[in-house]
Amino acid sequence: MVRLVLGHSRQLMAARGQLEQQHSIQAMIAEEVPLGQTLDAICLMLEDQLHGGLCSIMLADDEGRELRLVAGNSLPVGYREALGAVPIAAGMGACGSSAHDRDVVVCEDLENDPRWKGVRTLATREGLRACWSYPVIASDGRLLGTFATYYRRPARPDGTELEMTRQAVDLVALAVEREQDRRSLWESEQRYRSLFAYNPDAVFSLDLRGHFATANDHCSALTGFPVEQILGAHFSQFLQPDDLAHVQQKFEITAAGEPCCYELQIPHRDGKVRRLDITNLPIVIDERIQGVYGIAKDVTQRREHETRLRILERGVEASVNGVLIADAGEPDLPIIYANDAFQRMTGYTREEIIGRNCRFLQGAETDVAAVQQVRQQLARQCEVHVTLCNYRKDGAPFWNDLYIAPVRDEEGQVTHYVGIQHDISERKAYEARLAYHASHDALTGLANRALLEDRLVHDFELARRQGHLLAVLFVDLDEFKPINDSLGHAIGDQLLLGVSQRLSAAMRAGDTLARLGGDEFVVLLPDLHHDEQALQVAERLLALIARPYRVGEHELSLSCSIGIAVSSSEVSQPNELIQQADMAMYLAKQQGRNAYHWFTPEITHRLGDRVALRNELQEAIDVQAFELHYQPLIDRQGRVVGVEALLRWPNPIRGYVSPAQFIPLAEETGQIIPISEWVLSRACHDLRMLDEAGQGILNVAVNLSPLQFHRSSFLGNLRQTLAVTGLPAPKLSLELTEGVLMNDTESAIDTLHALRGMGVGVAIDDFGTGFSSLSYLKNLPIDTVKIDRSFVNEVTHSAEDAAIIQGIISMAHHLGLKVVAEGIEHEKQHDLLMTHGCDLFQGFYVARPMPLERLIEFLDATQPVSAGE
Ligand SMILES: Nc1nc2c(ncn2[C@@H]2O[C@@H]3COP(=O)(O)O[C@H]4[C@@H](O)[C@H](n5cnc6c(=O)[nH]c(N)nc65)O[C@@H]4COP(=O)(O)O[C@H]3[C@H]2O)c(=O)[nH]1
């Protein structure tokens, strides 16, 4: 009985001891003592309960493939070290098998247990003979590991031992699970912390009233406020007033459980505005919304980029230049983009070209060298700028001013090529037109002087090298000017066109036909073998020109004079040939026209000076190097009543060249027209000056060239000159020679009537030298006759001349005309002319021609004293 009681109380003691041990282990678990210590304690506890048992714990890896020893300090060191990783599989000792079978495995004697086949020696060498292994299963059924009890003798557990072991296993499961839970909680906390701390965006949470509960460092960067200042603050403090309502609404939506995204601009502490992309998420804990998470992405730069990109894209789209982008990553550089201008320029739609290489724009006239240049530069990945002929879809060519540039990525690799093309067809056409006009005569389309000179140099050089002859024919139309002046420019132009067509038709390939202006043409005949060939051509041209012309209703006849010069060893400069031909032409004209003349060196001496004079005269015209002098006219009372304007040409080498010398030349060359216009406007202008200088408005007589008088623009120009200078028409008198009126009487009389209508006076100059009789004067609307100097000169010696003068004066008076005597050099002449009733007097006796300044002095000194007194 005592023994029974003793046994009982010992059992109770043991049970209490076990309970205490279990409690202390549970306390360890609750206090989160490191798992290893807890498991060691569990092993020790069971070893204490099972006599002779050596406990160990193995934990399964995450994949459930193998077991590793984590506790079992009582096991022999050699065994522990050799144990390593035990595969979870049937027949892998007690632990491998129980983990595999998820059941208790009892190996009573390891010596003959088939499940220890591979590892038997390992155990028995360390004196281990029995092993029972329990699987450790988590509450959710996962395999956590195994709990094994070893014995140094064959053994099998009884019911109590099994029960004690099961309790220990439960404690292991609890400890391991707790540890795992703690770990996963910690991990998830870490994860959350990482998401929060390392997030490149601002992450924050708000409580349900909208106050910041958490905020990462980026919130500070975004707002400029330290995190401490953000925490606890209401979100409204970081907004612009206008956005409050909107953001509040979004907040409420999220606080009601609905995530939302929106864009927002907030002011940074530095004053600049940041653009944010905001995501609001509800914070749901235990199915209750506890607050709002916010993620704010700073999209300020991205939006700026996007805006810039949009502007750029719009710019490219709207550009008037064609823009192409090709993919440099593909071997054939396919087009990946083309703007509208490209489509308009080429006629191709985007769909038709995307994916193709842009060589479809090339065609027959495309410059191969330019294409080659593009290829080379692209191969070098360099920019290239070329102008080349491209073709539109309809086949029409256009000039493409093309600029291609590579586009590189951050690493400097060329990813694309951008091509900008500019249709410069119009400019090219304009340039071609300009080039054409620079080298061609506008009226006839023939070569002009510039092109002629180019060809001349070329032909001259070629003839010299090949030992051939180059002939130059200078063709000048006879009597073209009168036709032009009388029938008008339109008819004149038609005639010139007709002439140029006939001449062109007579040219051979290689010949050059040029118009130098006016009625002058030049023919270059390169590649001649004999001089006669040039003569034959000249004869042919004479005959061609001489055939009648029909222009409108006019039947016209024309002839020409041709000068011929042929290259020879004496001619060193090509231009000499033109000058020689010009001189020869002049002789042909003198021969009676409709003729040709061959250049000989003697002509140079005869005509050289004339040519030089003509050139110098042209220079003088170009720079307006003339002067106008005035010779006073006095009336019978000796009062200065007018002046005659006389042209002076101060030549730097020749001194003052007499108008008698250069006016006839200017008449012949047509240079008289610009000269006369200058004289007329200068004279009117000077007389107005005189008036302004207090001299009153004197009459001024201006010599009129026949060519000027016959021009259709004459009256118009005159009216304009009077209007511009303000000289009253009656103060102007125009001096004409008789010859002028004889040529084309009808139209001349019309012009005279028009002049009278304007109030402009007309005087017949050099009267008495022409073939006209006084009687014809009565038909002319003129005011004055000027008795020629030759009569005045003789008036005191020759009774005959005196009689002529007397006759002229009385007849003129009879017709109501005034009479001026010019060239009076002596008092006697003056007196005699006075006696004969002459009205006005002009000559050295009165005053020599003088410049305007001297005239003013003269007038000051003489008025009102009579000249000659
Ligand atoms: N021996 C001598 N000569 C005198 C005397 N008084 C004047 N003269 C000169 O006689 C010429 C008179 O001009 P003209 O018969 O119209 O003859 C002018 C006129 O036909 C022409 N001429 C001059 N100026 C112009 C002009 O502006 N236009 C045109 N178309 N012809 C002009 O050139 C001619 C010569 O002009 P100039 O050499 O200036 O010569 C002037 C003048 O200097 C004198 O007492 N004795």
PDBQT file of the ligand as one rigid body, heavy atoms in Angstrom, charges set to zero:
ROOT
HETATM    1  N1  LIG A 901      32.788 131.251-133.796  1.00  0.00    +0.000 N 
HETATM    2  C1  LIG A 901      31.823 131.639-132.995  1.00  0.00    +0.000 A 
HETATM    3  N2  LIG A 901      31.058 130.723-132.410  1.00  0.00    +0.000 NA
HETATM    4  C2  LIG A 901      30.055 131.159-131.598  1.00  0.00    +0.000 A 
HETATM    5  C3  LIG A 901      29.824 132.490-131.315  1.00  0.00    +0.000 A 
HETATM    6  N3  LIG A 901      28.779 132.563-130.461  1.00  0.00    +0.000 NA
HETATM    7  C4  LIG A 901      28.380 131.302-130.213  1.00  0.00    +0.000 A 
HETATM    8  N4  LIG A 901      29.167 130.433-130.887  1.00  0.00    +0.000 N 
HETATM    9  C5  LIG A 901      29.104 128.960-130.951  1.00  0.00    +0.000 C 
HETATM   10  O1  LIG A 901      28.130 128.648-131.892  1.00  0.00    +0.000 OA
HETATM   11  C6  LIG A 901      27.421 127.473-131.503  1.00  0.00    +0.000 C 
HETATM   12  C7  LIG A 901      25.994 127.791-131.448  1.00  0.00    +0.000 C 
HETATM   13  O2  LIG A 901      25.319 126.667-131.311  1.00  0.00    +0.000 OA
HETATM   14  P1  LIG A 901      24.585 125.913-132.485  1.00  0.00    +0.000 P 
HETATM   15  O3  LIG A 901      24.575 126.621-133.719  1.00  0.00    +0.000 OA
HETATM   16  O4  LIG A 901      23.277 125.471-131.964  1.00  0.00    +0.000 OA
HETATM   17  O5  LIG A 901      25.498 124.623-132.690  1.00  0.00    +0.000 OA
HETATM   18  C8  LIG A 901      25.697 123.723-131.679  1.00  0.00    +0.000 C 
HETATM   19  C9  LIG A 901      24.658 122.689-131.669  1.00  0.00    +0.000 C 
HETATM   20  O6  LIG A 901      24.279 122.352-132.970  1.00  0.00    +0.000 OA
HETATM   21  C10 LIG A 901      25.390 121.545-131.089  1.00  0.00    +0.000 C 
HETATM   22  N5  LIG A 901      25.028 121.502-129.691  1.00  0.00    +0.000 N 
HETATM   23  C11 LIG A 901      25.540 122.176-128.659  1.00  0.00    +0.000 A 
HETATM   24  N6  LIG A 901      24.919 121.855-127.552  1.00  0.00    +0.000 NA
HETATM   25  C12 LIG A 901      23.977 120.925-127.898  1.00  0.00    +0.000 A 
HETATM   26  C13 LIG A 901      23.005 120.201-127.186  1.00  0.00    +0.000 A 
HETATM   27  O7  LIG A 901      22.846 120.345-125.989  1.00  0.00    +0.000 OA
HETATM   28  N7  LIG A 901      22.226 119.369-127.925  1.00  0.00    +0.000 N 
HETATM   29  C14 LIG A 901      22.380 119.212-129.235  1.00  0.00    +0.000 A 
HETATM   30  N8  LIG A 901      21.571 118.355-129.863  1.00  0.00    +0.000 N 
HETATM   31  N9  LIG A 901      23.269 119.861-129.913  1.00  0.00    +0.000 NA
HETATM   32  C15 LIG A 901      24.059 120.725-129.259  1.00  0.00    +0.000 A 
HETATM   33  O8  LIG A 901      26.751 121.716-131.209  1.00  0.00    +0.000 OA
HETATM   34  C16 LIG A 901      26.950 122.919-131.946  1.00  0.00    +0.000 C 
HETATM   35  C17 LIG A 901      28.201 123.564-131.527  1.00  0.00    +0.000 C 
HETATM   36  O9  LIG A 901      28.087 124.041-130.297  1.00  0.00    +0.000 OA
HETATM   37  P2  LIG A 901      29.209 124.940-129.691  1.00  0.00    +0.000 P 
HETATM   38  O10 LIG A 901      30.559 124.349-129.996  1.00  0.00    +0.000 OA
HETATM   39  O11 LIG A 901      28.826 125.125-128.286  1.00  0.00    +0.000 OA
HETATM   40  O12 LIG A 901      29.069 126.201-130.436  1.00  0.00    +0.000 OA
HETATM   41  C18 LIG A 901      28.032 127.065-130.179  1.00  0.00    +0.000 C 
HETATM   42  C19 LIG A 901      28.600 128.361-129.672  1.00  0.00    +0.000 C 
HETATM   43  O13 LIG A 901      29.651 128.229-128.765  1.00  0.00    +0.000 OA
HETATM   44  C20 LIG A 901      30.644 133.448-131.933  1.00  0.00    +0.000 A 
HETATM   45  O14 LIG A 901      30.522 134.640-131.769  1.00  0.00    +0.000 OA
HETATM   46  N10 LIG A 901      31.614 133.005-132.785  1.00  0.00    +0.000 N 
ENDROOT
TORSDOF 0
